[in-house]
């Protein structure tokens, strides 16, 4: 794999930045020290800082033509996880850690920012550098920036994820749906409690809940088009207080995932219909409340094919991989609802990055950092 634009200096700086950020993680919406670190670096490079609400930081580099503007995005938040392992750059903030790779994304975009500014005479489009807060939570940091007008003058937007689930040495994406929506739910079932020895005098919400749980899977198998994807998972059941009392209420808590907006609507509609119908049949009352999260991430086919051509040309045909969609979510989807663009996986799966994202022992394979830097630079150089 040829890397022509990334110097040893840029690689060393990016790894140093990544390790510093890894040691000083901050939770979503609280990344104020991270924000200061990023802003100080951009100001040192004389990159213009645009006026957006912190802790997100947005930089701007004017292109030689300036008739088009593209955005590059990195997420900056960490997770509420206690890191495990013996690496020399373990998190110093107990209970908070970069267990998804956002420290790497931030370090990569800082390096890209430096290269773009130093080589701005070779760059045709304007560049907006988005260091985004709060990717991991709802309300989303991407949605917040969009409401502030971040995309008003943007022609296309691109983002990367250093991805443990893709083989190291590969770079991949889809030409359409790539990551799933994330919506959570709470199903409340109101029955009529009583003594466990006299169930005929009760409306047992636990028994009703068992039927609801079974029925939910029929939505995925019988209401969703088999060529689409959907997931309904109940992750928690709340009911009862002791062994011989039938409670009067039960609650089911879980998540739903889908790759298209139409599938999301079908899942939600059918969940309400089945829950209310089953509960009514048993003499109970059922209510479904949705906690709406991020929409499906759908790459623009034209921009995705553009990125594919950049990867094949810059890194070699064997490096590109047309990846299968995953049911994890990513708030980059908000940007792609508004503007054309593409989200890209930079593979790092292997011995150095053997644990999955969000695992307490997750770590980045730093060998792929210069690859990610080069990818962003080549996208910018090739965009016209």
Secondary structure, DSSP 4 states (H G I P E B T S, - for coil): ----S--HHHHHHHHHHHHHHHHT--BTT--HHHHHHHHHHHHHTTPEEP---TTSEEEEE--SS-S-EEEEEEE--BBS----S--TT--SSTT-B--SSHHHHHHHHHHHHHHHHHTGGG--SEEEEEEES-SSSSS-HHHHHHHTTTTTT-SEEEEEEEEEEEETT-EEE-SSEEE---EEEEEEEE-B-EETT-GGGSB-HHHHHHHHHHHHHHHHHHTS-TTS-EEEEEEEEEE-SSTTEE-SEEEEEEEEEESSHHHHHHHHHHHHHHHHHHHHHTT-EEEEEEEE-PPPEE--HHHHHHHHHHHHHHH-TTTEEEPPPBS---THHHHHHHS-EEEEEEEEESSTT-SPTT-TT----GGGHHHHHHHHHHHHHH--
